[in-house]
Amino acid sequence: MIAVVLNVMRPLGFISNGLSSALIDNGSVIWLTFPRFDSPSIFGKILDDEGGEFSIYPEDKCETSMTYVKANVLSTKFRCNQGEAEIMDIMPIGERSLVRVVRTTIPLKVKVKPAFHYGLYKPIVEEEEDGVRFMNPKSRECLALFPNVHAIMPPGVTLYLIYSPAKEYGPFRKRIGRQVEKSINATISYWEKKVPFGGVDEIERMKEVSLMVLLNSIYSPTGASIAAPTTSLPEIEGGRRNWDYRFAWVRDSSMVSEALLSAGYIVESRRIINFLLGSMNFSSKPFLHPLYAVDGGDPPPEREIKWLSGFKGSKPVRVGNGAASQVQLDIEGFFVEALYQYYLKTGDREFLRENWVKLEYIHEWVSKNWKLKDAGMWEDRGKSQHYTHSKVMMWVSLDRIEKMGKEIGKKVSHLSKDKLRQWIIENCVKDGRFVRYAGSEEVDANLLTLPIYGFVDVNDPVFMNTLRKVEVDLLKNGFVKRYRKDFMGETAHPFTLANVWLARIYARLGREEEATKLIKNLAQPSNGLYLIGEHIDVDKMEYTGNYPQVFTHAQILLAIEEINTGRKPRN
């Protein structure tokens, strides 16, 4: 296939309905998977010019802008010499479909080119009187588009694209009628109530969009929360740091649950916790995998899609994620912290009693296995280490389970927790500061979480030395790298999550202005959409990596709350 479409990683629009999601580039749908988040793409032009697209665009050059008119309702406007046009993109609740409401006074071209299975299969096209059907030649799945538009759009039309696993179940076969306008209005009404938009300043808009992203990350049938809706968007143009994030990481999901809880979305937070509880086992490590498929099943193996050229030639394009086979020791701690925060918010002792056998097993397993090495939070595919952050999160799991046990009259031993803490102090502190792993001399941005999760006080001298080292080694011009290097070499770009962690620390130190600036810096490449990517290329002021990055948005919510209220979460 030929080179990819995008010359830059300009801000893209993102919409979802809890089943799947789309990325939209100035009127062009360049990423859409059906039937769910982790399914093969049907429109995948972001990874290859022949990967499939659904584009609506003016014949002449025009000024283009994208904005959210309401949560999850994306407006693309074209302002041209001859007139104006607007496309409103919505994914209706409860169905695998996309609606594009077009209003125009100028000629618009339309290109509908599905490409099934990551661009591998061109569709069989069948035209009907009221629409057109695109069928996968290797299976029974199909897309139907109503009405059947050709090269030029009519002045005003609503385009309705719907997926079905087999044409026998598609809209051409089920003649029961579809009230598309009612679906549009109901979906808009749902999002108006779920995430009211209307913030006038940058921080308020970032909070609103972050809430939208978090709620959009939840696969509605199960409560799984994906890490990002994309795969293989590279950290470095032309590089190999290209990964598939369309799965439910225990760590990321726990962050999302905690952030939603802090914003008052208790039901959604508990749904994520229940999904994670359902993924636990008793025969091995409590969470055998660091990540799970959105249906709760084992994650698929990592493989390369060799026929795609990749974003700006960045190969390989990967689906599945090899990190599923890693040992990651921090994830139980993230999960237990989310459950603990849920209890502090709700006082739901019955929920603790119902799940105590699982919490007790986590405590037992961590108590016996905290001396293991692991791949760490950043999923290093090189040599396993005694990562400081992983050890601290294991301590968190023991500490919070002990506290929750006391709330319901259950007792666990604190001996392992005390031994683990002592081991961390003796082995993970060098020259008066915490280091990345035992025996290292470097720092890692995830060490900023030690006060956040209550392992040390923010004013602890060892932590303050660590903070100063992070500021010297990893902070530059208002952007923070997560570390200097890993198994793939030097890191090129700042990591957006690291900015938010540092902001949370500054907020706790009373440095609110600096904290706010760190958060606002993340929005500089967003062009007013306030969707945040994984990394930022500071020289080009562009996002790199998968997009939008859900755990960054989760931490943004927590950071904004701490900056605005000065309230420190209870530990």
C-alpha positions in Angstrom: 0.0 0.0 0.0 1.0 3.6 -0.4 2.1 6.2 2.1 -0.2 7.4 4.8 -2.5 10.4 4.6 -1.5 12.7 7.5 1.4 15.0 7.1 1.2 16.0 10.8 -0.5 14.6 13.9 -2.8 17.5 14.0 -5.6 17.4 16.6 -8.3 14.9 15.6 -11.9 14.8 16.8 -13.0 11.8 18.9 -16.5 10.4 19.4 -17.8 7.2 20.9 -20.9 5.5 22.1 -19.5 3.0 24.5 -19.3 0.3 21.9 -16.8 1.7 19.4 -15.3 5.0 18.5 -14.1 7.2 15.6 -11.4 9.7 14.9 -12.3 12.5 12.6 -9.9 14.7 10.7 -11.6 17.9 9.3 -14.6 16.0 8.0 -12.9 12.7 7.2 -13.5 9.6 9.4 -10.0 8.1 9.3 -10.4 5.6 12.2 -13.4 3.5 13.0 -13.7 0.0 14.3 -16.8 -2.2 14.3 -18.3 -4.0 16.2 -16.3 -2.9 19.2 -13.2 -0.9 20.3 -10.7 -3.7 19.8 -12.2 -5.0 16.5 -10.4 -4.6 13.1 -10.7 -1.2 11.5 -13.2 -0.5 8.8 -12.0 3.0 8.2 -8.2 3.1 8.9 -6.8 5.8 6.8 -4.8 7.1 9.7 -2.5 4.0 9.3 -2.5 3.8 5.5 -4.0 5.7 2.5 -5.8 2.5 1.5 -7.0 1.7 4.9 -10.5 3.0 4.4 -12.2 6.4 4.9 -15.5 8.2 5.0 -14.7 11.7 3.9 -16.9 14.8 3.2 -15.0 17.9 2.0 -15.4 21.0 -0.1 -14.2 21.2 -3.7 -12.2 24.3 -3.0 -9.8 25.3 -0.3 -11.6 26.6 2.8 -10.9 27.5 6.4 -11.8 24.5 8.6 -12.5 24.2 12.3 -13.6 21.4 14.7 -15.3 21.9 18.0 -17.6 20.0 20.4 -20.9 21.7 20.4 -22.0 19.3 23.2 -20.3 16.4 24.8 -19.7 13.7 22.1 -21.2 15.8 19.3 -18.4 17.0 17.0 -18.9 19.9 14.6 -16.7 20.4 11.6 -17.2 23.7 9.8 -15.9 24.8 6.4 -15.8 28.5 5.6 -15.2 29.2 2.0 -15.5 32.1 -0.4 -18.8 30.7 -1.9 -20.4 29.9 1.5 -20.3 27.6 4.5 -20.9 24.0 5.4 -21.1 22.1 8.7 -20.9 18.3 9.5 -22.1 17.2 12.9 -20.9 13.7 13.8 -22.6 11.5 16.4 -22.5 7.9 17.3 -26.0 6.9 18.6 -26.3 5.2 21.9 -26.9 1.4 21.8 -26.1 0.7 18.2 -23.0 0.2 16.1 -23.5 3.2 13.8 -22.4 6.6 12.9 -24.6 9.6 11.9 -23.3 12.5 9.9 -25.7 15.5 9.8 -24.6 17.7 6.9 -25.8 21.3 6.3 -24.2 23.1 3.4 -24.6 26.0 1.0 -21.6 24.9 -1.1 -20.8 21.8 -3.1 -19.3 19.0 -1.0 -17.7 15.9 -2.3 -18.2 12.6 -0.5 -16.0 9.5 -0.5 -17.1 6.3 1.3 -14.5 3.6 1.0 -14.7 0.9 3.7 -11.8 -1.5 3.9 -12.4 -4.5 6.1 -9.9 -6.2 8.4 -7.4 -3.3 8.7 -7.6 -2.4 5.0 -7.0 -5.9 3.7 -10.4 -6.6 2.1 -12.2 -4.3 -0.3 -16.0 -4.6 0.0 -18.6 -6.1 -2.3 -21.0 -3.2 -3.0 -24.7 -3.7 -3.5 -26.9 -0.7 -4.2 -30.5 -0.6 -3.2 -33.2 2.0 -3.9 -32.8 3.7 -0.5 -29.2 3.0 0.3 -26.0 1.1 -0.4 -24.5 -2.0 1.3 -20.8 -2.8 1.7 -20.1 -6.4 2.5 -16.9 -8.1 3.7 -16.0 -10.7 1.0 -14.4 -13.0 3.6 -17.3 -13.0 6.1 -21.0 -12.1 6.5 -20.5 -8.7 8.1 -21.6 -5.6 6.3 -22.1 -1.8 6.5 -25.2 -0.1 5.2 -25.4 3.6 4.3 -28.6 5.6 4.0 -29.3 7.4 1.7 -27.1 6.3 -1.2 -25.1 9.5 -2.0 -22.7 9.6 -4.8 -19.8 12.0 -5.6 -21.6 15.3 -4.7 -23.6 15.9 -1.5 -27.1 17.4 -1.6 -27.6 20.7 0.2 -28.9 19.1 3.4 -28.8 15.4 4.4 -28.4 13.1 7.3 -26.1 10.2 6.5 -26.7 7.0 8.6 -24.0 4.3 8.5 -24.8 1.1 10.4 -22.9 -2.1 11.0 -24.3 -5.6 11.2 -22.4 -8.9 11.7 -24.3 -10.5 8.8 -26.4 -8.9 6.0 -29.4 -11.1 7.0 -29.6 -9.0 10.2 -28.9 -5.6 8.6 -31.4 -2.8 8.1 -32.2 -3.9 4.5 -33.6 -7.2 5.9 -35.3 -6.0 9.1 -38.1 -3.9 7.7 -39.2 -2.5 11.1 -38.3 1.0 10.4 -35.6 3.2 11.9 -36.2 6.6 13.5 -32.8 8.1 13.0 -33.8 11.6 14.1 -35.2 10.2 17.3 -31.9 8.4 17.9 -29.9 11.5 17.3 -32.1 13.6 19.6 -32.0 11.0 22.4 -28.3 10.6 22.1 -27.7 14.4 22.3 -30.1 14.6 25.3 -28.2 11.7 27.0 -24.9 13.5 26.7 -26.2 16.9 27.7 -27.3 15.4 31.0 -24.2 13.2 31.4 -21.5 15.8 30.8 -22.9 19.3 30.7 -20.7 21.5 28.5 -20.4 25.2 28.9 -17.0 25.9 30.5 -15.7 29.3 29.6 -12.1 29.0 30.7 -9.4 26.5 29.6 -9.3 24.5 32.8 -13.1 24.1 32.8 -13.1 22.9 29.2 -10.3 20.4 30.0 -12.3 19.0 32.8 -15.4 18.6 30.6 -13.6 17.0 27.8 -11.7 14.7 30.2 -15.0 13.5 31.7 -16.3 12.8 28.2 -13.2 10.8 27.3 -13.3 8.7 30.4 -17.0 7.9 29.9 -16.4 7.2 26.3 -13.6 4.7 27.2 -16.0 2.4 29.0 -17.3 -0.6 26.9 -20.9 -0.4 27.9 -21.8 -4.2 27.8 -19.1 -5.1 30.4 -17.7 -2.0 32.1 -14.2 -2.4 30.7 -12.3 0.8 30.2 -9.8 0.9 27.3 -6.5 2.7 27.6 -6.9 4.5 24.2 -9.0 3.9 21.1 -6.1 3.6 18.7 -3.2 1.3 17.8 0.2 1.9 16.5 0.3 5.7 16.6 4.1 6.1 17.2 5.9 7.9 19.9 8.5 8.9 17.4 7.8 9.4 13.7 9.2 6.4 11.7 10.1 4.6 15.0 9.1 1.2 16.4 7.4 2.3 19.6 4.0 1.5 18.2 1.6 -0.4 20.4 -2.1 -1.4 20.6 -3.9 0.3 23.5 -7.5 -0.8 22.8 -7.8 -3.0 25.8 -8.6 -2.8 29.5 -5.4 -2.4 31.5 -5.9 -3.0 35.2 -3.8 0.0 36.0 -5.4 2.4 33.6 -8.9 1.2 34.4 -8.3 1.7 38.1 -7.2 5.3 37.5 -10.3 5.9 35.4 -12.5 4.5 38.2 -10.9 6.7 40.8 -11.2 9.8 38.6 -14.8 9.2 37.9 -15.5 8.6 41.5 -13.9 11.9 42.4 -16.2 13.7 39.9 -19.3 12.1 41.3 -19.8 9.3 38.7 -20.2 6.5 41.3 -22.2 4.1 39.2 -19.6 4.2 36.3 -16.7 3.9 38.8 -18.2 0.8 40.4 -18.9 -0.7 37.0 -15.2 -0.6 36.2 -14.4 -2.1 39.6 -16.8 -4.9 39.0 -15.3 -5.6 35.7 -11.9 -5.9 37.3 -13.2 -8.0 40.1 -14.6 -10.4 37.5 -11.2 -10.7 35.9 -9.5 -12.0 39.1 -8.4 -15.6 39.7 -7.3 -17.6 42.7 -4.8 -20.1 41.2 -2.1 -17.6 40.2 -1.3 -13.9 40.5 -4.7 -12.2 41.3 -4.6 -10.4 37.9 -2.8 -12.9 35.7 -2.7 -10.4 32.9 -1.9 -6.7 33.1 -4.7 -6.2 30.4 -7.8 -7.9 29.2 -10.1 -7.8 26.2 -13.1 -5.6 26.5 -15.4 -8.6 26.9 -13.3 -9.8 29.9 -11.5 -12.5 28.0 -7.8 -13.1 27.7 -6.0 -10.5 25.5 -5.1 -11.5 22.0 -1.5 -12.2 21.1 0.5 -9.4 19.6 1.0 -9.6 15.8 2.1 -7.3 13.0 -0.2 -6.1 10.2 2.4 -6.2 7.5 0.3 -4.8 4.7 -0.2 -1.4 6.4 2.4 1.3 5.9 1.8 2.8 9.3 1.3 6.4 10.4 3.9 8.4 8.4 5.7 5.2 7.6 6.0 4.1 11.2 6.2 0.3 11.2 5.3 -2.2 12.4 1.6 -1.7 12.8 0.7 -3.9 15.8 -2.6 -5.4 17.0 -2.8 -7.2 20.3 -0.2 -6.3 23.0 2.7 -8.5 24.1 2.7 -6.8 27.5 -0.2 -9.2 28.4 2.5 -11.9 29.1 4.5 -9.7 31.4 4.6 -9.8 35.2 3.6 -6.3 36.4 3.5 -6.1 40.2 2.0 -2.6 40.6 -1.5 -3.3 39.2 -3.1 -5.0 42.2 -2.1 -1.8 44.2 -3.8 0.5 41.6 -7.0 -1.7 41.8 -7.1 -1.9 45.6 -6.6 1.9 45.8 -9.6 2.4 43.4 -11.7 0.1 45.5 -10.6 1.8 48.7 -11.5 5.2 47.4 -14.9 3.8 46.4 -15.4 2.7 50.0 -14.3 6.1 51.4 -16.8 7.8 49.0 -19.8 5.5 49.6 -19.2 3.8 52.9 -20.5 0.6 51.2 -19.4 -2.1 53.7 -21.6 -4.7 52.1 -19.5 -4.3 48.9 -16.4 -5.0 50.9 -17.9 -8.0 52.7 -19.1 -9.4 49.3 -15.6 -9.1 47.8 -13.5 -9.7 50.9 -12.4 -13.2 49.8 -10.8 -11.5 46.7 -9.2 -8.8 48.7 -7.8 -11.3 51.2 -6.3 -13.3 48.3 -4.6 -10.2 46.9 -3.1 -9.6 50.4 -2.0 -13.2 50.7 -0.4 -13.3 47.2 1.4 -9.9 47.6 2.6 -10.9 51.0 4.3 -14.0 49.6 5.6 -12.5 46.3 6.7 -8.9 46.9 10.4 -10.0 46.4 9.8 -10.8 42.7 11.1 -8.6 40.0 8.8 -7.3 37.2 8.6 -5.3 34.0 7.4 -2.2 35.8 4.7 0.3 35.1 6.2 1.2 31.7 6.2 -2.5 30.6 9.9 -2.6 29.9 10.6 -5.5 27.5 14.2 -5.7 28.6 15.5 -7.1 31.9 13.2 -7.3 34.9 14.0 -5.2 37.9 13.0 -4.4 41.4 11.1 -1.2 40.4 10.6 1.2 43.2 7.1 2.2 42.0 6.0 -1.4 41.7 7.1 -2.2 45.3 5.3 0.9 46.6 2.1 -0.1 44.8 2.4 -3.5 46.4 2.7 -1.8 49.7 -0.4 0.2 48.9 -2.4 -3.0 48.3 -1.4 -4.4 51.7 -2.0 -1.1 53.5 -5.5 -0.5 52.0 -6.7 -4.1 52.4 -5.7 -3.9 56.1 -7.7 -0.7 56.5 -10.7 -2.0 54.7 -10.6 -5.2 56.7 -10.8 -3.2 59.9 -14.0 -1.5 58.6 -15.8 -4.8 58.4 -14.2 -6.7 61.3 -11.6 -8.6 59.3 -8.0 -8.8 60.2 -4.9 -9.4 58.1 -1.3 -9.4 59.2 0.7 -6.1 58.9 4.1 -7.9 59.0 4.6 -8.1 55.3 3.6 -4.5 54.8 6.2 -3.4 57.4 8.9 -5.6 55.9 8.2 -4.4 52.4 8.4 -0.7 53.5 11.7 -1.3 55.2 13.0 -3.1 52.1 12.1 -0.2 49.9 13.8 2.3 52.2 16.9 0.2 52.4 17.2 -0.8 48.7 15.5 2.0 46.6 17.0 5.1 48.2 20.4 6.3 47.0 22.1 9.6 47.9 19.1 10.6 49.9 16.5 10.2 47.2 14.3 7.5 45.7 15.6 5.9 42.5 14.0 4.2 39.6 14.8 0.6 40.8 17.0 -1.0 43.3 20.6 -0.5 42.2 19.8 2.4 39.8 21.0 6.0 40.1 18.2 7.4 37.9 14.8 8.8 38.7 11.5 8.0 37.1 8.4 10.3 36.9 6.3 7.6 38.6 8.2 8.3 41.8 6.1 11.4 42.0 3.2 9.2 43.0 4.7 8.2 46.3 3.0 11.0 48.2 -0.1 10.7 46.1 -0.6 7.2 47.3 0.5 7.9 50.9 3.8 6.1 51.0 5.5 9.2 52.2 4.5 12.8 53.0 5.0 15.3 50.2 7.4 17.2 52.5 9.4 14.1 53.4 13.1 15.0 52.9 13.9 12.0 50.8 10.9 12.7 48.5 11.9 16.4 48.2 15.4 15.3 47.1 13.6 13.1 44.6 11.4 15.9 43.3 14.4 18.2 42.8 16.2 15.4 40.8 13.0 14.9 38.7 12.9 18.7 38.0 16.6 18.7 36.9 16.6 15.5 34.9 13.1 15.2 33.4 11.5 18.7 33.4 12.2 21.1 30.7 10.3 24.2 29.6 7.1 23.0 31.3 7.1 19.4 30.0 8.1 16.3 31.8 9.6 13.1 30.5 8.8 9.9 32.3 12.5 8.7 32.3 15.7 9.2 30.3 15.9 5.8 28.5 14.6 2.3 28.4 15.2 -1.0 26.6 14.6 0.8 23.2 17.0 3.6 23.9 16.6 7.3 24.7 13.2 8.7 25.1 12.4 11.5 22.7 9.4 13.3 24.0 7.7 14.4 27.2 5.0 12.1 28.6 1.7 13.8 29.3 0.9 11.7 32.4 4.1 12.8 34.0 3.1 16.5 33.6 -0.1 15.8 35.6 1.7 13.9 38.4 4.0 16.8 38.8 1.1 19.2 38.9 -0.5 17.1 41.6 2.6 17.4 43.7 2.9 21.1 43.2 -0.7 21.5 44.2 0.0 19.6 47.5 3.0 21.9 48.1 0.9 25.0 47.6 2.4 25.9 44.2 -1.0 26.1 42.5 0.0 28.5 39.8 2.8 26.2 38.6 0.5 23.2 38.8 -2.1 24.9 36.7 0.5 25.9 34.1 1.7 22.3 33.8 -1.9 21.2 33.1 -2.5 24.0 30.6 0.7 23.2 28.8 -0.8 19.8 27.8 -3.5 21.5 25.8 -1.2 23.6 23.6 -1.3 21.2 20.7 -5.0 20.5 21.0 -6.3 23.5 19.0 -9.2 24.0 21.4 -10.5 20.4 21.3 -8.6 19.6 24.6 -8.1 16.0 23.7 -4.6 14.9 25.0 -2.3 12.4 23.4 0.3 10.2 25.0 3.4 12.3 24.3 4.1 15.8 23.0 6.7 16.6 20.4 7.6 20.0 21.9 9.5 21.3 18.8 6.5 20.7 16.5 3.9 21.1 19.3 2.1 18.0 18.2 0.9 14.9 20.1 2.5 11.6 19.4 1.6 8.1 20.5 -2.0 6.7 20.9 -4.7 9.3 21.1 -6.6 10.4 23.2 -4.7 8.9 26.1 -7.3 7.9 28.7 -5.2 7.7 31.9 -3.8 11.2 31.3 -7.4 12.5 31.2 -8.2 10.6 34.4 -5.3 12.2 36.2 -6.2 15.6 34.8 -9.6 15.4 36.6 -7.9 14.5 39.9 -5.3 17.2 39.5 -7.9 19.9 38.7 -9.9 18.9 41.8 -6.8 19.2 44.0 -5.8 22.5 42.5 -9.3 24.0 42.8 -10.2 22.8 46.3 -6.8 22.2 47.9 -8.3 18.9 49.2 -5.9 16.0 49.5 -7.5 12.6 48.9 -7.6 10.5 52.1 -5.2 7.5 52.3 
